[in-house]
Amino acid sequence: MTALLDQFIAAFGADMVSMATEAYLGEPRGHYISAPRPLLRPRTVDEVSAIVRFCNELSVGVVPYGGGTGLVGGQVYDGDRPCIILSLERMNALRGIYPDESVMVVEAGVILADAQGYADAHDRLFPLSLAAEGSCRIGGNLATNAGGVQVLRYGNARDLCLGVEAVLPDGSIHHGLRRLRKDNTGYDLRNLLIGSEGSLGVITAASLKLFPKPREVSTALLALENPAVAIDILGRLNTQLDGVISAFELIGRAGFEFVAEQMPHIRQPFAQVPEWAVLVQAASGTGSNVEARMMQALTTEIERGSVQDAVIAQSIAQADALWELRETIPEANRAIGAIASHDVSIPISRIPEFIETMPAVLARIGDVRINCFGHLGDGNLHYNIFPPWGAHKSDFADQRAAFSAAIHDKVAALGGSISAEHGVGRLKARALLRYGDGAKLAAMRAIKAALDPQNIMNPDAVVAKED
Ligand SMILES: Cc1cc2nc3c(=O)[nH]c(=O)nc-3n(C[C@H](O)[C@H](O)[C@H](O)COP(=O)(O)OP(=O)(O)OC[C@H]3O[C@@H](n4cnc5c(N)ncnc54)[C@H](O)[C@@H]3O)c2cc1C
């Protein structure tokens, strides 16, 4: 490894090249750990191009690295092939903001929360929002096609991107940083690179869509009997509020209990923990009366008996407290230690069947606790399973694969996807071989071989070798 480090220092200098510290070698869930590797931190697209070209000549792997918050191990190569880690952290400039066009152009290393701040400073909204927004970076968000809590209204990262600048595996630069909303000039490299998780190239900058800032926001937490009721309510609220629902997040009993157990300082909103709850947010412009209309719609729901209890935020601080509860669930999960985590999407009308039938299927494999929560409005559930009280996740190491197979089999049977928003990375690359569409997998392999014949870009991620 030192020989590789010396080779890169000789080529690019000690300011750009160092040995990666531990922070770059692991990931949030602790499944993947990389051996020590050279870390390269370029400042310009030309430097990225030179590094990738050099790696291609030497057949050295390149693992692009954003904020390191990815949940499927895409940013951590744990194999034996010589590889470098390419961090975009120094490419963190706002290249331009065009409020009249509702567009901003940022480099890939910009932290998501900073990108939101740039838009805000120009009285615009950049709506991508997720709990890791203080650490994840725009390049990583696009590479994973991140979702988050406002997909229902604004779409995922792909929907928010107008163009990308990227370095392809041979070192060539794709100058696709257009600010155009219409551009039908053949194959769409931008859409190929978005969601490719670093397996086809390095995204170095992006032009992103901005939106008017909502002036009126209403946030409420509703206690409900079951997810089927939640889905009915979503349909009615959307009609009554003219489609301005921006978030509709499901929280199960375990979500409340896990947060109470691990973060007792976080205020529990209900005196009695509900079986299910949804966090609803509606947002619109001045004069839209969103708060009054939400109140009216929820009063009707309470009267018809579909809502058992409701907390309607009366201030920004109260709304933030409700969001804090929702966004703390992943942290509570990590503290308890999941046996296996799943990020699935299912056609919305079939979600109740999934949630009702899975516990009995899993109980046949082992005695576990389930924390099911997520972006119900997008049909996206985080379905994580935990050991019972007093046990440890390591006690279930032998059953882990069986739990995941049972969950993914059911998702596939219902016409769903085994990765809704986190991507494939290394964690799901083999599962994709089993659940992915054959023709799509063949096309993915052909594209990978055509663009990256030496397989330098993020080896073993997304496209797994067949047995
Ligand atoms: C607490 C928490 C909450 C989360 N919530 C959500 C959520 O609600 N929705 C959601 O979708 N995800 C969520 N995630 C997952 C994660 O935050 C996202 O996947 C995020 O988009 C990753 O960005 P990153 O900069 O951290 O990327 P990294 O983790 O550094 O990398 C992720 C992948 O992208 C590749 N990559 C990174 N930068 C580039 C680049 N410039 N060019 C090409 N490839 C690149 C890497 O090689 C890797 O394969 C959450 C994670 C955490 C820890």
The ligand as a Tripos MOL2 file, in Angstrom:
@<TRIPOS>MOLECULE
LIG
   53    58     1     0     0
SMALL
NO_CHARGES

@<TRIPOS>ATOM
      1 C1        -29.0500    9.3450    9.4350 C.3       1 LIG1
      2 C2        -29.1650    9.0600    7.9710 C.ar      1 LIG1
      3 C3        -30.3690    9.3300    7.3180 C.ar      1 LIG1
      4 C4        -30.4990    9.0870    5.9570 C.ar      1 LIG1
      5 N1        -31.6830    9.3690    5.3540 N.ar      1 LIG1
      6 C5        -31.8080    9.1620    4.0420 C.ar      1 LIG1
      7 C6        -33.0370    9.4660    3.3890 C.ar      1 LIG1
      8 O1        -34.0180    9.8910    4.0010 O.2       1 LIG1
      9 N2        -33.0940    9.2720    2.0620 N.ar      1 LIG1
     10 C7        -32.0410    8.7950    1.3340 C.ar      1 LIG1
     11 O2        -32.1560    8.6280    0.1250 O.2       1 LIG1
     12 N3        -30.8700    8.4670    1.9400 N.ar      1 LIG1
     13 C8        -30.7380    8.6480    3.2590 C.ar      1 LIG1
     14 N4        -29.5560    8.3330    3.8720 N.ar      1 LIG1
     15 C9        -28.4490    7.7570    3.0860 C.3       1 LIG1
     16 C10       -27.4010    8.7960    2.6180 C.3       1 LIG1
     17 O3        -27.4420    9.9490    3.3850 O.3       1 LIG1
     18 C11       -27.6440    9.1560    1.1800 C.3       1 LIG1
     19 O4        -27.4640    8.0160    0.3780 O.3       1 LIG1
     20 C12       -26.7230   10.2770    0.6640 C.3       1 LIG1
     21 O5        -27.2380   10.6890   -0.5800 O.3       1 LIG1
     22 C13       -25.2650    9.8540    0.4980 C.3       1 LIG1
     23 O6        -24.4700   11.0090    0.2620 O.3       1 LIG1
     24 P1        -22.9320   11.0520    0.6900 P.3       1 LIG1
     25 O7        -22.3760   12.3300    0.2030 O.co2     1 LIG1
     26 O8        -22.7980   10.7830    2.1300 O.co2     1 LIG1
     27 O9        -22.3710    9.8600   -0.1850 O.3       1 LIG1
     28 P2        -21.3010    8.7400    0.2070 P.3       1 LIG1
     29 O10       -21.8020    7.9270    1.3370 O.co2     1 LIG1
     30 O11       -19.9630    9.3210    0.3530 O.co2     1 LIG1
     31 O12       -21.3390    7.8540   -1.1160 O.3       1 LIG1
     32 C14       -22.5040    7.1570   -1.4850 C.3       1 LIG1
     33 C15       -22.2830    6.5250   -2.8670 C.3       1 LIG1
     34 O13       -22.1470    7.5390   -3.8540 O.3       1 LIG1
     35 C16       -20.8490    7.4540   -4.4850 C.3       1 LIG1
     36 N5        -20.4100    8.8450   -4.6620 N.ar      1 LIG1
     37 C17       -20.2370    9.7820   -3.6910 C.ar      1 LIG1
     38 N6        -19.8810   10.9520   -4.2540 N.ar      1 LIG1
     39 C18       -19.8140   10.7460   -5.5970 C.ar      1 LIG1
     40 C19       -19.5100   11.5670   -6.7150 C.ar      1 LIG1
     41 N7        -19.1970   12.8570   -6.5700 N.pl3     1 LIG1
     42 N8        -19.5440   11.0280   -7.9530 N.ar      1 LIG1
     43 C20       -19.8720    9.7110   -8.1350 C.ar      1 LIG1
     44 N9        -20.1700    8.8880   -7.1030 N.ar      1 LIG1
     45 C21       -20.1530    9.4060   -5.8590 C.ar      1 LIG1
     46 C22       -19.9820    6.6370   -3.5430 C.3       1 LIG1
     47 O14       -18.9550    5.9620   -4.2420 O.3       1 LIG1
     48 C23       -21.0210    5.6820   -2.9660 C.3       1 LIG1
     49 O15       -21.2490    4.6150   -3.8530 O.3       1 LIG1
     50 C24       -29.4010    8.5470    5.2360 C.ar      1 LIG1
     51 C25       -28.1990    8.2730    5.8940 C.ar      1 LIG1
     52 C26       -28.0730    8.5190    7.2420 C.ar      1 LIG1
     53 C27       -26.7650    8.2320    7.9150 C.3       1 LIG1
@<TRIPOS>BOND
     1     1     2 1
     2     2     3 ar
     3     2    52 ar
     4     3     4 ar
     5     4     5 ar
     6     4    50 ar
     7     5     6 ar
     8     6     7 ar
     9     6    13 1
    10     7     8 2
    11     7     9 ar
    12     9    10 ar
    13    10    11 2
    14    10    12 ar
    15    12    13 ar
    16    13    14 ar
    17    14    15 1
    18    14    50 ar
    19    15    16 1
    20    16    17 1
    21    16    18 1
    22    18    19 1
    23    18    20 1
    24    20    21 1
    25    20    22 1
    26    22    23 1
    27    23    24 1
    28    24    25 2
    29    24    26 1
    30    24    27 1
    31    27    28 1
    32    28    29 2
    33    28    30 1
    34    28    31 1
    35    31    32 1
    36    32    33 1
    37    33    34 1
    38    33    48 1
    39    34    35 1
    40    35    36 1
    41    35    46 1
    42    36    37 ar
    43    36    45 ar
    44    37    38 ar
    45    38    39 ar
    46    39    40 ar
    47    39    45 ar
    48    40    41 1
    49    40    42 ar
    50    42    43 ar
    51    43    44 ar
    52    44    45 ar
    53    46    47 1
    54    46    48 1
    55    48    49 1
    56    50    51 ar
    57    51    52 ar
    58    52    53 1
@<TRIPOS>SUBSTRUCTURE
     1 LIG1         1 GROUP 0 **** ****
